[in-house]
Amino acid sequence: MAHAHPAHEGPEVYFQYESLDQQQESYTLGMWAFLVTEVMFFGALFLIYTLYRMKFHEDFFLAHEQLNWKMGGLNTVILLTSSMTVALAVHFAQKGKKAAQLTCLGVTLLCAFGFLVVKTWEYGAKGDHHLYPNWTFSYGHEEGKEHKVKSFWDDTLPQALHIEKKEMHGNPERAKLFFSIYFTLTGLHGLHVVIGIIAITSLMILIWRNSSLITDYVPTELVGLYWHFVDLVWIFLYPLLYLIPR
Amino acid sequence: MSATLIEQGTQEPGFKRNYLNTDHTIKSWLLTVDHKRIGVLYLIAVTFFFFLGSIAAAMIRYELTSPHGILLSSEVYNKTFSAHGILMVFQFLVVAIPAVLGNFLLPIMIGARDMAFPRLNLLSWYMFMVGGSLILLSFAMGGVDAGWTFYVPLSTISQTQISICLVGIFITGFSSIFTAVNFIATIHKMRAPGMTWFRLPLYVWSHYSTALVILLGTPVVAITLFLVVVERTFGFGVFSAELGGDPVLFQHLFWFYSHPAVYIMILPAFGVISEIITCFSRRPIFGYKFIAFSSLAIAFLGFLVWGHHMFISSQSVFQGVIFSLISFILAVPSAIKVFNWTATMYKGSVHFSTPMLYALGFLGLFIIGGLTGLFLASLDTDVHLTGTYFIVAHFHYVMVGGTILAYLGGIHFWWPKMFGRTYSETWGRLSAIVIFAGFNITFFPQFMVGYLGMPRRYHYYYTEPSWQFYHILSTAGSTVLGVGFLMPAIYLTYSLFKGKPCGPNPWGAKGLEWEHCDSPPITENFAEPILVMDNVYNYDPAADSAKYENEEVDMLGGRS
């Protein structure tokens, strides 16, 4: 540009910006604006969850006992660790310490894969118990003891026995609703983890190759913001899905 | 890059470099990151989708000329009105003004060289095209019969190609989210020195409000439609009653976006009208801050009125009363704008040029559309009118009479800026009048037949043959309207090749895009850095010269 911005040392400024500050602020603001959208995206699902849990609290409590809170807890620890390492990566990026930055991003990446591995175990276990909320769904199969929950004979059972059974398993329709929401929420969150893995990997490759696209700490900060968001969604998901009080 | 551009400029004398002639290859258009070229790409795309949607509309109108139907079977009729609604709402109205005129003008109006994120801007266009292609693919594979609202349980049990169509809409939705992210970052961070918030043209304010609504509303409908796809594909039952869900919840979530979506369509139109009216009245806009903040008020209140779509959908009467009340309150900021535009014209020096005729048409139609909205916001009249052609007429008055007239007005206003050529004023004014007349003949009878009880989405009305009169009138009007829409398509295209080249400011308008920017603009928008010293709209009606460049044809007397 003939009229271009004053020449300066250091990071490249794209032609539409006047200064590096303006460029960095724009990128950060853009990312925050996108995260607002993401909050609304998950927010609608949280709303659906809240409404149904208020309405069918008992059934949701019984259904949530099928989830393994230890696995969920392990994943929470993994994600919190990754959040710390990604924050450190931003810190080292600002200091210009490339090796430390790459190490921290690498640990974050490992945590992300670890999360997915644990999640896959959990999903597999749900499949074994016929808890996928589709046509294979069958609620009440446990430890080989098979009984049909909604058979003609249920209605003729003595009242006490009927209640006992209901306490054990809840209404299968409502349980199916719970698992529908569980799989949608965790599935979408898992998709965000996968996108995060792609973003972190690309960032690491670009940093490794000293790409001209990475001239300052801002790309790392943007990936970091996104990763914190993914982490934060899980921080809400874990108690809502795994730790429903009686 | 700049070196090669300057070289080209020196090749032949008299050659003026601009964004259109820097490069002529197809590749340079498809890989462009220039906001102006992306605006032109959007212009071509939305015109294409509007054309397809219009064909569906013509089929609907033809079918309704007889009480027994003459053209389409019931299934095909359902698919036709669904196609019309889906294409017009998601592929035209929501994007038309922000993506075409907004992309082109927003950076220029705030004195920037480009959007904050030019590559994201191009990505939005590609996502828009992918989404549109998927929607068209679903039509080609047999169509969609659940209407543009996709109410559950019909949309979950329907055997038509709903899943593909919803994925298309989902992608188009994220395209507009990215556009909104771009607008917000651009307006916040890219303003030229001296361009304070209250020196921003009202056009920018209205696009800012629009971007906020897109950012907060679109993801909600995206996840809602996604859940319908999941329900159809995997049998997850969040909405479908037979799978354990609640269909009314779908309506709540759908309208939580789709009512604000009406403001996504109309707020940019308000911005266009503000620019046109103040320019052709030669007066500073009356009540600048009121108009600016009423845009934000509409964006905010627009999120609190979705329940007025559900007065008869098992909502409690108490909820109904609250939603009705807020809907009435929402009429206040819209009325503030209309009164301020009218006050701007008062004692101004009004020129009846083509864009101004479109703007005046907008005012008339928007007032009718807005006031009939109050009939529908009242609980008791709504029980009679809901689901009839009265609603169809109401939202066409707001969407077509409002958004499309403002869109065409804006296109006519900024056409010389976009392409550096003027069109025929005679044909322009004629088209504005034909569209206004054709529109009223089409949709005013629908108010009447709707009040008499004609339900929307029906194509038989043989129990009430007397309604045929209104339907034939409406179809006749839609023919006039179609001719009106074809006229700009012809003379604007003609002007691209044969139009008279114009200077940077053919209307004598104020604003960075007219006063500091060539027609068509250069790739960097401004030849020198911008420093804003004046307030916006410093027109002086007393100092108005009798004629401006584009006013040789004075069919309507020119001044009042």
Boltz contact constraints between the chains, C-beta under 6 A:
constraints:
  - contact:
      token1: [A, 1]
      token2: [B, 2]
      max_distance: 6.0
  - contact:
      token1: [A, 3]
      token2: [B, 528]
      max_distance: 6.0
  - contact:
      token1: [A, 16]
      token2: [B, 113]
      max_distance: 6.0
  - contact:
      token1: [A, 16]
      token2: [B, 114]
      max_distance: 6.0
  - contact:
      token1: [A, 22]
      token2: [B, 189]
      max_distance: 6.0
  - contact:
      token1: [A, 25]
      token2: [B, 189]
      max_distance: 6.0
  - contact:
      token1: [A, 26]
      token2: [B, 116]
      max_distance: 6.0
  - contact:
      token1: [A, 26]
      token2: [B, 185]
      max_distance: 6.0
  - contact:
      token1: [A, 26]
      token2: [B, 189]
      max_distance: 6.0
  - contact:
      token1: [A, 29]
      token2: [B, 185]
      max_distance: 6.0
  - contact:
      token1: [A, 29]
      token2: [B, 188]
      max_distance: 6.0
  - contact:
      token1: [A, 30]
      token2: [B, 181]
      max_distance: 6.0
  - contact:
      token1: [A, 30]
      token2: [B, 185]
      max_distance: 6.0
  - contact:
      token1: [A, 33]
      token2: [B, 181]
      max_distance: 6.0
  - contact:
      token1: [A, 33]
      token2: [B, 184]
      max_distance: 6.0
  - contact:
      token1: [A, 34]
      token2: [B, 181]
      max_distance: 6.0
  - contact:
      token1: [A, 36]
      token2: [B, 215]
      max_distance: 6.0
  - contact:
      token1: [A, 37]
      token2: [B, 177]
      max_distance: 6.0
  - contact:
      token1: [A, 37]
      token2: [B, 215]
      max_distance: 6.0
  - contact:
      token1: [A, 37]
      token2: [B, 219]
      max_distance: 6.0
  - contact:
      token1: [A, 40]
      token2: [B, 216]
      max_distance: 6.0
  - contact:
      token1: [A, 40]
      token2: [B, 219]
      max_distance: 6.0
  - contact:
      token1: [A, 40]
      token2: [B, 220]
      max_distance: 6.0
  - contact:
      token1: [A, 41]
      token2: [B, 219]
      max_distance: 6.0
  - contact:
      token1: [A, 41]
      token2: [B, 223]
      max_distance: 6.0
  - contact:
      token1: [A, 44]
      token2: [B, 220]
      max_distance: 6.0
  - contact:
      token1: [A, 44]
      token2: [B, 223]
      max_distance: 6.0
  - contact:
      token1: [A, 44]
      token2: [B, 253]
      max_distance: 6.0
  - contact:
      token1: [A, 45]
      token2: [B, 223]
      max_distance: 6.0
  - contact:
      token1: [A, 133]
      token2: [B, 236]
      max_distance: 6.0
  - contact:
      token1: [A, 134]
      token2: [B, 234]
      max_distance: 6.0
  - contact:
      token1: [A, 134]
      token2: [B, 235]
      max_distance: 6.0
  - contact:
      token1: [A, 135]
      token2: [B, 235]
      max_distance: 6.0
  - contact:
      token1: [A, 173]
      token2: [B, 244]
      max_distance: 6.0
  - contact:
      token1: [A, 176]
      token2: [B, 244]
      max_distance: 6.0
  - contact:
      token1: [A, 177]
      token2: [B, 244]
      max_distance: 6.0
  - contact:
      token1: [A, 180]
      token2: [B, 236]
      max_distance: 6.0
  - contact:
      token1: [A, 180]
      token2: [B, 237]
      max_distance: 6.0
  - contact:
      token1: [A, 180]
      token2: [B, 238]
      max_distance: 6.0
